[in-house]
Amino acid sequence: MKSKLNITIAQMDITVGDVEGNAIKILKIWEEYHRVSHLIVFPELALSGYPPEDLLLRMDFIKECQRWLDIIRDASAKFEAMALIGTPFYEGDLYNSALLVGGGKLLAYYHKHFLPNYSVFDEKRYFRKGTYGTMVELGEVKIGISVCEDLWHPDGLERTYAIMGAHALININASPYYFGKYEFKEAFLKARAEDNLCYVVYVNAVGGQDELVFDGRSLVIDPDGHICARAKAFEEDVLTVSLDVEKVKRRRLLDTRLREGKEKYHVISCGADTYRELEVFPPRVERNPKDEEEIYTALKTGLEAYVKKNNFSKVVLGLSGGIDSSLVACLAVDALGSDRVVGIFMPSEFTSKESKEDAVSLAKNLGIELYQFPIDVIFKSFRDTLGFTDFGVADENLQARIRANILFYLSNRYGWLVLSTSNKSEASVGYTTIYGDMAGGFAPLKDVYKTLVYRLARYRNSLRPDIPERVFQKPPSAELRPGQKDQDTLPPYQMLDQILTLYIEEGLSQEEIVQKGIDRETVEKVIRMIRLAEYKRRQAPVGIKITPRAFGKDWRMPITNMWGY
């Protein structure tokens, strides 16, 4: 029967700009799976990497993508299966396209319709939108093709495909991660399958690209809204699934809603006479990580990708004996291995013996190198040179900047990547020293609030108790003056993070936050601090996005700003 379809999902970790490497990976997967599959599906912009950003404004880059596309097309002559490949495609203008390739030919192509221009996306800067759909007939199976955002619109092209008889909707993606997005995504994909009485095949990328992480978890949903396949989370995976198109036909005999629909879009249909009877594959549904495990894995994935794709041999970070640096050290070891992580302890006269003990204990537990460089002599030299005898905030920040200089000296000398240990709570209100503790080449905790830092550290210790228990118990302190505590300057972190979440992620006004029952004076102080710290955040290192609104591309507030928040 020609109503069974084997689709192989190639959940790839793609690298922006490595067109040759991405192409070779595509061909390798195709060669390995072409005998067991009718169609192998790759992620959005798999050839160029996602997001290529202003590489797409370079004609030489576009031509290189085309050159490798031609190589892939010619190589496809030896494969029995077809492939659907995401790539930039120039056809009088530039499109974000899905190309169907097989038998040494370009069989069909589809141009993305809905170009996202919000959050971290700015695709309208680069691409022209498509104007028609593409449906492929393989044996008795009809497949509707779309790219990422196209399927997020409830009245999009998928309805027209279903009315025209599509049995499966294939949607290729490079969908960036944030916590909570997967559950929303799974729910609407199930709705698309149920509403259109067909299979939905959602193919996602995996890995990291600068501040973005791609979580994989590619899905196949059946016409009843049930998950019949799910690829691994945060790992490369190749998954072959057998679709029973008879199930679609049976559902549509019992549910006749599609008979009343009207075709909204023009669709080009093409046939592919390459159907073969193939082995039926049992369903494979991988486990879905939750809560702290999911977030920790996302951070680890983003850190590993940034270090490896930018060819750093090692990372270096300051270990203070506090919770932030302890968590970053654990992330680094879990992502890279203990032999690629170097800790630096830089005590001053204000550093407690407990902090030293905790930093040394952590390094020993993790099995990383630890070097100690006291900063007292350097600090005294600065103060003697400047000639000031009083002690204030400038002197506190000077200590943080001395430490940053030591870290960047080692980075410069050995080619190591400096990891900033600053978190989102601190960056939000400016409780961090510009060119000091917020300095670095990469900031794993940039989008992690302080209360979440503690939760993630507890999760990590549940796997292996490397962080000393005292680190969890002692009050947070920068230890830049005698007896200093974070709460001398900030509200309790539970309250602070609640205000920050309401203001940054949810977009509530000052008055709306006060109406939630939070002290007005505290709310006014926090929002004032957020505003004043804008210039600092603009100079912060790149870091991993895990919330719906992260500092960076998600947050584009002016520095010079007279709007009274």
Helices and strands as residue ranges (DSSP letters): E 4-11, H 19-33, E 39-41, G 53-57, H 59-75, G 76-78, E 82-90, E 94-102, E 105-111, G 123-125, E 133-138, E 141-147, G 148-152, H 157-163, E 168-172, H 181-196, E 199-203, E 206-209, E 212-215, E 219-221, E 227-230, E 237-244, H 245-254, G 257-260, E 267-271, H 291-309, E 315-318, H 323-336, G 338-340, E 341-345, H 353-366, E 369-372, H 376-386, H 393-414, E 417-418, H 424-429, H 450-463, H 469-473, G 486-488, H 493-500, I 501-505, H 510-514, H 520-532, H 534-537
